[in-house]
Amino acid sequence: MTRSKKAIMHLPLLKWLVIEMAALVTVSLLWLFESRLAGYSAFIGGLIFVIPNAYFAHRMYRYQGARHARLMVGNMFRAEGVKLALTAVGFAAVFILMEPVHVPALLFTFAVMVVLSGVLRFLIQPQRQL
């Protein structure tokens, strides 16, 4: 086996997060043309996606390599559970504590962020770890 095939690959998570935040700010600024409430609601809707997703990525890619396979699988299930819980708590907090809320902006931005995350999986290639 050549040396290049043995290298550990990792995802550039910081680049991923920067792209997501740039998209979130852009979509929120576009919603500002509707109203200030819509822009604010859109930003909150995007944060409801980005924050749990960043937590998941941090926990999931904490360990690398075959020696840590058991830790990685355990972390994956725990991190996914916490991510779903954080998303549910985020939506609940917005609908309970934030009044008024522009629901179409909130949900549309959340949906855009979900789709963007799926697209980024194909666009951002893993890089060789040094």
C-alpha positions as CSV (number, residue, x, y, z in Angstrom):
1,M,0.0,0.0,0.0
2,T,1.3,3.4,-0.8
3,R,1.8,6.1,1.8
4,S,-0.9,8.3,0.4
5,K,-3.6,5.6,0.9
6,K,-2.6,5.2,4.6
7,A,-3.1,8.9,5.4
8,I,-5.9,9.9,7.8
9,M,-8.4,12.2,6.1
10,H,-10.3,14.9,7.9
11,L,-13.1,17.3,7.0
12,P,-12.2,21.0,7.1
13,L,-14.9,21.8,9.7
14,L,-14.0,25.4,10.2
15,K,-14.4,26.1,6.4
16,W,-17.8,24.3,6.6
17,L,-18.9,26.5,9.5
18,V,-17.7,29.7,7.8
19,I,-19.6,28.9,4.7
20,E,-22.8,28.1,6.7
21,M,-22.5,31.3,8.6
22,A,-21.9,33.4,5.5
23,A,-25.0,31.8,3.9
24,L,-27.0,32.4,7.1
25,V,-26.1,36.1,7.1
26,T,-26.9,36.4,3.4
27,V,-30.3,34.9,3.7
28,S,-31.1,37.0,6.8
29,L,-30.1,40.2,5.0
30,L,-32.4,39.2,2.1
31,W,-35.2,38.7,4.6
32,L,-34.6,42.2,5.9
33,F,-36.1,43.6,2.7
34,E,-39.4,42.0,4.0
35,S,-39.1,43.5,7.4
36,R,-36.8,43.8,10.4
37,L,-38.7,41.1,12.2
38,A,-38.3,38.8,9.2
39,G,-34.6,39.3,9.1
40,Y,-34.2,38.7,12.8
41,S,-36.4,35.6,12.6
42,A,-34.5,34.3,9.7
43,F,-31.2,34.7,11.6
44,I,-32.6,32.8,14.6
45,G,-34.0,30.1,12.3
46,G,-30.5,29.6,10.8
47,L,-28.9,29.5,14.3
48,I,-31.3,26.8,15.3
49,F,-29.7,24.7,12.6
50,V,-26.0,25.9,12.8
51,I,-25.5,25.6,16.6
52,P,-26.6,22.0,17.0
53,N,-24.8,21.0,13.8
54,A,-21.5,22.6,15.0
55,Y,-21.9,20.7,18.3
56,F,-22.4,17.5,16.4
57,A,-19.4,18.0,14.2
58,H,-17.2,18.9,17.2
59,R,-18.3,15.7,19.0
60,M,-18.3,13.4,16.0
61,Y,-14.8,14.3,14.7
62,R,-13.1,14.5,18.0
63,Y,-11.5,11.1,17.6
64,Q,-9.9,9.7,14.4
65,G,-8.3,6.5,13.4
66,A,-9.0,2.8,13.8
67,R,-8.0,2.7,17.4
68,H,-10.8,5.1,18.3
69,A,-13.6,3.3,16.3
70,R,-15.6,2.4,19.4
71,L,-15.4,5.9,20.8
72,M,-16.4,7.3,17.4
73,V,-19.5,5.2,17.1
74,G,-20.5,6.0,20.7
75,N,-20.0,9.7,20.2
76,M,-21.9,9.6,16.9
77,F,-25.1,8.3,18.6
78,R,-24.8,10.6,21.6
79,A,-24.0,13.6,19.5
80,E,-26.9,13.0,17.1
81,G,-29.3,12.7,20.1
82,V,-28.0,15.9,21.6
83,K,-28.2,17.6,18.2
84,L,-31.9,16.7,17.8
85,A,-32.6,17.7,21.4
86,L,-30.9,21.1,20.9
87,T,-32.9,21.7,17.7
88,A,-36.2,20.8,19.4
89,V,-35.3,23.1,22.4
90,G,-34.3,25.9,20.0
91,F,-37.6,25.8,18.2
92,A,-39.6,25.5,21.5
93,A,-37.7,28.4,23.0
94,V,-38.3,30.6,19.9
95,F,-42.1,29.9,19.8
96,I,-42.4,30.3,23.6
97,L,-40.1,33.2,24.3
98,M,-39.9,35.2,21.1
99,E,-42.9,37.3,20.3
100,P,-43.6,38.2,17.6
101,V,-42.0,35.8,15.2
102,H,-42.0,35.8,11.4
103,V,-42.7,32.0,11.0
104,P,-42.1,31.8,7.2
105,A,-38.7,33.5,7.5
106,L,-37.7,31.2,10.4
107,L,-38.7,28.0,8.8
108,F,-37.5,28.9,5.3
109,T,-34.0,29.8,6.6
110,F,-33.9,26.6,8.6
111,A,-34.8,24.6,5.5
112,V,-32.2,26.5,3.4
113,M,-29.5,25.6,5.9
114,V,-30.5,21.9,5.9
115,V,-30.2,21.8,2.1
116,L,-27.0,23.8,2.2
117,S,-25.5,21.3,4.6
118,G,-26.3,18.4,2.3
119,V,-24.8,20.3,-0.7
120,L,-21.6,21.1,1.3
121,R,-21.1,17.3,1.9
122,F,-20.5,17.0,-1.8
123,L,-18.6,20.2,-2.4
124,I,-16.1,20.1,0.5
125,Q,-13.7,17.2,0.0
126,P,-11.8,15.6,3.0
127,Q,-8.2,16.7,3.2
128,R,-5.1,14.7,4.2
129,Q,-4.2,15.3,7.9
130,L,-0.6,16.5,8.4
